[in-house]
């Protein structure tokens, strides 16, 4: 009976993997100028300018399919600077600067140490969210850009809570590799910034934005624009550090000039601590904040 059932459901054609494995290069058609290759296994062909639409489709589809396979349905996104180190690293850099005696470097190192506070808050927030996820169905996954700084802090907090997290890395002109805390099977590499930002949003229930530079502001303002224009549903957008953001962006100028409506400032809110941020997420979705009551390692 089993053999008969297998006959009924057997493939009609070889799989792409089987054909790719069976394809052999022939001496006459094996040179670099030869077109005798399967199109889907011909990297040179796939990298042609004319194939950009296909590559964009693949870059959208690959993370989508893999996340489905891992039952990733809901995420919380952590944005922020790649240049904010953990507290112990910042303290060591300050000590090195003091030994060098350069007042400019010392001032920069002192500022970096102050900003390391945000690394620790991102780490703790990710820990809280991941710990709470153990009691949620579907579970909640932390997503970051997969790099250093605040991104590392987010993946690290999830890792220390014993959970999985996602990293959406991107190819840049300077060397970059994923931080060591991203779950390997959920670590993706992008070429297109636009598709990477789509994947940040597609499953997100909240966006937590720490201090950062051009990239962070790009991601923040795209989210705010999509929510403001109704192109995506409203969700909590939490800005960590009121002092930083109000010095950086004068939203009152935009209101006074008529560039945004007064109620547009309600599209986000300021938070100062990981606990406050997690409580805001829980309040938005009527979750039990107490489910995220895990503790971090002693150095946090």
Secondary structure, DSSP 8 states (H G I E B T S, - for coil): -HHHHHHHHS-SS--HHHHHHH----GGG-STT---S-GGG-HHHHTSGGGHHHHHHHHHHHHHHHHHHTT--EEEEEE--TT---HHHHHHHHHHHHHHT-HHHHHHHHHHHHHHHHHHHHHHHHHHHHHHHTT-SS-EEEEE-SSSTHHHHHHHHHHHTT--EEEEEE--SS-----TTS-GGGEEEES-HHHHHHHHHHTEEEEEE-S--HHHHHHHHHHHHHHHTTSS---EEEEE-HHHHHHH--HHHHHHTTSS-GGGGGG-EEE-SHHHHHHHHHHHHT--GGGG-----TT-
